[in-house]
Every structure is written in C-alpha cells, then in structure tokens.
Amino acid sequence: MTAALAVYLSACSTMPDDEEAEPMVSVSNDSRPLSSFALPPDQQDCYDRTSEPYTAVVDSHFHPRPFGGSAIPAPELFNFFDNTTVRFVNYFGIGQVLDLQSGCTYYLDCPGVPASPSIKNDFVNGMEVMAYPHENLHITLSMTFMDLAHPENITSLIELYDKEYPGMFSWSGELNVMKQALLGNLHEPATKESIDGWAPFMAVLQERGIPVTLHSDLGNDANPTEFLPLMEYVLASYPDNKIVWAHMGLSKELANMNPYEHVTIMQRLLGDYPNLMLDISWDVLFNAYHEWGPVFINFFNSHPTRILPGTDFVAAGTKSFDQYAKELDVTSRALKAMDDNAFRHIALGENYFRLMGLDYYAPDICPTTAAVSAGQ
Ligand SMILES: [Zn+2]
C-alpha cells in the first residue's frame, strides 16, 4: 500500500457517517486570496501540501438557492467562502423549484409536490452577483432552467437570458437527464427522442464554449447500469460539447456497485469522449464507496485532467457555515490522497481554469512535497 492510500484509508475511518468527524477547514488568514491565482505559476508561492489545506479552491457544483423557501443571504454566503479555501464557485440555481404554493423547502420531504425546471433562481442569482461586492470570489453563473424532457423552448429562453443578463451566464446545469430521487416529485426523465431535440441549444452551448453539467444516474442496486445507455446516447449525440457528468453517475439508489466495474465504464467513456469531464461532488461517493478508496484514487491519479471537485451543497436558509465547511472537508478527503499532479489539476483549479478559458493558474506544488510523493 502506498503512503497516499494509507492516508486515504485512515481518513475513511472518520468518513461522513462518523459523527465525531470535525471539519478541518482552514480560515481565510491561512488561505490564498483570489488575486494570487491571477499570477503565472512561477510567480506564485509554491503550494506546500504538508502545511496548506487539502480542501479545494474550486467548488464546481454548488446550489446557492434551495428547492423552496429562504436562502442564505449573499453577503453571509460570501463569508462562508472567504472563511474556507474556496475562491471559485459555480452557481447552480437550483434549477428545480418546488411548487410555490406548497411551502416546501426540500423535495424528499414533500413527495408528490412537483419540482420543475425554472428560471426563477437563476434570475435571483444574477441580481445578487451584481448587487454585492465579492473581491475574493470568482462566481460563474449557470443556466439551470432547461427541461431536458421538453427542450422545445430552451433556445428562446437563452435569448431571454442574453437580453436580461448579457454575457453573464457561462455554464449550464446541473440539469437532470435521469434522477431517480426526484421521480416522486414528477421529474420527467429525458428520452432518446427528447435528447435528439436538444440539438439547437447544444449547438448554442458548443458555439459559446459553455460546459453543461448533467445529472444522469448510472443505475440502481437492482440494475447498476440500467440508465447507462441514456448517458451514452447523450455523449454519442453531442461529442463536441463540454459535458460534465455529475457524481460520476452515482446516487443514493446505487450503493452496491462493483467499484472496478464502475471505474472501467468511466475509463472507457473518458477514452471515447475527449470532451467529457467527471464531477466528483457530493459525499455519496465517500458514503457509498469509502471502503473502495484505492480503486478511485488510482483512477483519479490516472485521469488528472478530467476531474472537477465540488460540494453539491444546497444553501437553504436554515443551514450554517459549519455545515458547508464539513461538506467541503468530506468531499475534499479524496483530494488529500491524490498525487501532486492530480491535486494541482483538480483541487487547485487547473482543470477548471482551462475548461473555462479563465486567466487564472494553479500554483506549482512545492518540490519537497513532490519528492515525498515520488518516493511512494
Ligand atoms: Zn447538485
């Protein structure tokens, strides 16, 4: 066993289902400011993994508003990020809004209440990003309104965004292709026919270089690959789009899949589709698969340029900083075990910057740490 895997496995013993696990997120005084990432790597201080945090600087999967009810106020939310290592965040709606008359705030608490794709939260997010200064945070606004089962009006709604928020939305998603957890709230999965109907809006996204994050369950415990053909159909239909597969297809409904089979499928698709990226957000990976840590760490180290980190935090007004800090910590524990090259690309933002064409750079890893890694 390598040292890195030993670290990962020891971290697994205090994984999220262990109530004693405390967040180990550093505060802003120790963390790098946004401005430092604007410098070329040779002008930044190298990153010392022995003394600096293992938590990511990018949260590429974050929901600033909940399915219903109040959200965490923007200035408070910006303080959350300021008090962690996160300097880059994707604002994912959330796109699916519970029926406003229901009074519901979380879809699983309200079976039968429709949760429908909507422009509501995107528009609020667009206003808040402009209304509040946040000099230590780079926010990427995302279009989350797309109904993938009914794509007919998507391009006309993109025109509405262009008119109301010109040039401000540079990501799309998280959009649901097939999300079993949401079926009780009348979520209508995409079909091969509706996927064919995405062509006009996928052409717009491709032309603008806008990535799209898709939630598409791989399957469930009864049939781990039940919905794989749907995602493969998407990838085969739109190979030139920047597609990010949320949670690598994992979900609470799929807890017992053979990890080698899972990784084999991911490797094949990464090979077949060079524009595909994998989102390793959400603590489901670490809840369901923590005993399989080495399988995944080796996979991440083998594909360092194809992975994006994130929390999948939903910023409901009832939540506190500690909850965000804990989710950031839990979802970053795999980063801690990665080799230096994968850590720089994934945790320190290099993949995110290149995917988005941003003028930011991940720092180099300090040589002393690199020497330790090389000696594994
Ligand atoms: Zn999400």
Residues whose N, C-alpha, C, O or C-beta is under 5 A from the ligand:
A	BS01	ZN	E174 D312
